[in-house]
Amino acid sequence: MGYGHDRACRLLLSFTNQLNLQMSTIPLILNGSARHDGNMSKVTRQLMAHSGGEEVVLLDLQLEHYTYGTSPSDDFLPLIQRFLQHHDTLVLATPVYWYAMSGRMKVFFDRLTDLLTAEKTIGRQLRGKNMAVVTTSAGGNLGDDFWIPFQASADYLGMHYLGGWHTTDDSSMAETVERMAANL
Ligand SMILES: Cc1cc2nc3c(=O)[nH]c(=O)nc-3n(C[C@H](O)[C@H](O)[C@H](O)COP(=O)(O)O)c2cc1C
């Protein structure tokens, strides 16, 4: 290969470096609460204060349920593209509703199936990205089983699971969020 090839390689490298510099290390935080300004929002506000993350509130998005067909043209794919282009870490922030993730967060999870079928090329780009989880609930104890869907899904998608942090609606919330932010 001659000079033209070397030059093309250098150009590509410089372009890639620029892209890397533009890639934000701040997390994208998906808030799955059923209300604005609830307890989950208190958590995400504190998390952003520590980590500088960007928040997307699922309640504000149009997100269809998974159908076995093509990916519905709603806010799901643009959300995934935004994450892939600008972030390395996805924080799933869900209140505990009936011992599990919120319904909105589950709808988001089911739609990840689109990335294994109709939108495989996009799905493969999740490999090597990070996933973390933060929850909030009235009760203190979450069984270990609570975290399985997150950890197993991260593994399945080839993402690094950074862990799950559980906050309760009291004064310990701030301390837990600070601990979490140090691990992102
Ligand atoms: C539909 C629903 C189900 C809930 N289920 C649980 C539960 O299983 N365990 C628990 O400790 N708290 C439960 N809670 C309390 C919430 O997890 C808690 O108040 C949380 O901080 C609410 O966050 P939000 O204000 O962002 O919705 C439930 C609340 C709602 C509205």
The ligand as an SDF file (V2000), in Angstrom:
LIG
                    3D

 31 33  0  0  0  0  0  0  0  0999 V2000
  -47.3080    1.0800   42.3580 C   0  0  0  0  0  0  0  0  0  0  0  0
  -46.3660    1.1310   43.5240 C   0  0  0  0  0  0  0  0  0  0  0  0
  -45.8370   -0.0470   44.0170 C   0  0  0  0  0  0  0  0  0  0  0  0
  -44.9120   -0.0150   45.0610 C   0  0  0  0  0  0  0  0  0  0  0  0
  -44.3530   -1.1750   45.5020 N   0  0  0  0  0  0  0  0  0  0  0  0
  -43.3940   -1.1410   46.4670 C   0  0  0  0  0  0  0  0  0  0  0  0
  -42.7470   -2.3440   46.8890 C   0  0  0  0  0  0  0  0  0  0  0  0
  -43.0030   -3.4360   46.3790 O   0  0  0  0  0  0  0  0  0  0  0  0
  -41.7900   -2.2580   47.8550 N   0  0  0  0  0  0  0  0  0  0  0  0
  -41.4810   -1.0570   48.4420 C   0  0  0  0  0  0  0  0  0  0  0  0
  -40.6130   -1.0320   49.3360 O   0  0  0  0  0  0  0  0  0  0  0  0
  -42.0590    0.1080   48.0570 N   0  0  0  0  0  0  0  0  0  0  0  0
  -42.9990    0.0860   47.0830 C   0  0  0  0  0  0  0  0  0  0  0  0
  -43.5950    1.2610   46.6590 N   0  0  0  0  0  0  0  0  0  0  0  0
  -43.0840    2.5270   47.1860 C   0  0  0  0  0  0  0  0  0  0  0  0
  -42.1130    3.1700   46.1870 C   0  0  0  0  0  0  0  0  0  0  0  0
  -41.1180    2.2520   45.7600 O   0  0  0  0  0  0  0  0  0  0  0  0
  -41.3680    4.3510   46.7890 C   0  0  0  0  0  0  0  0  0  0  0  0
  -42.2330    5.2640   47.4030 O   0  0  0  0  0  0  0  0  0  0  0  0
  -40.5440    5.0460   45.7100 C   0  0  0  0  0  0  0  0  0  0  0  0
  -39.6680    5.9360   46.3430 O   0  0  0  0  0  0  0  0  0  0  0  0
  -41.4290    5.7690   44.7300 C   0  0  0  0  0  0  0  0  0  0  0  0
  -40.6270    6.4680   43.7960 O   0  0  0  0  0  0  0  0  0  0  0  0
  -41.3480    7.5570   42.8390 P   0  0  0  0  0  0  0  0  0  0  0  0
  -41.7730    8.6890   43.7560 O   0  0  0  0  0  0  0  0  0  0  0  0
  -40.2950    8.0230   41.8940 O   0  0  0  0  0  0  0  0  0  0  0  0
  -42.4690    6.8580   42.1830 O   0  0  0  0  0  0  0  0  0  0  0  0
  -44.5360    1.2380   45.6400 C   0  0  0  0  0  0  0  0  0  0  0  0
  -45.1250    2.4180   45.1520 C   0  0  0  0  0  0  0  0  0  0  0  0
  -46.0150    2.3740   44.1130 C   0  0  0  0  0  0  0  0  0  0  0  0
  -46.6180    3.6640   43.6030 C   0  0  0  0  0  0  0  0  0  0  0  0
  1  2  1  0
  2  3  1  0
  2 30  2  0
  3  4  2  0
  4  5  1  0
  4 28  1  0
  5  6  2  0
  6  7  1  0
  6 13  1  0
  7  8  2  0
  7  9  1  0
  9 10  1  0
 10 11  2  0
 10 12  1  0
 12 13  2  0
 13 14  1  0
 14 15  1  0
 14 28  1  0
 15 16  1  0
 16 17  1  0
 16 18  1  0
 18 19  1  0
 18 20  1  0
 20 21  1  0
 20 22  1  0
 22 23  1  0
 23 24  1  0
 24 25  2  0
 24 26  1  0
 24 27  1  0
 28 29  2  0
 29 30  1  0
 30 31  1  0
M  END
$$$$
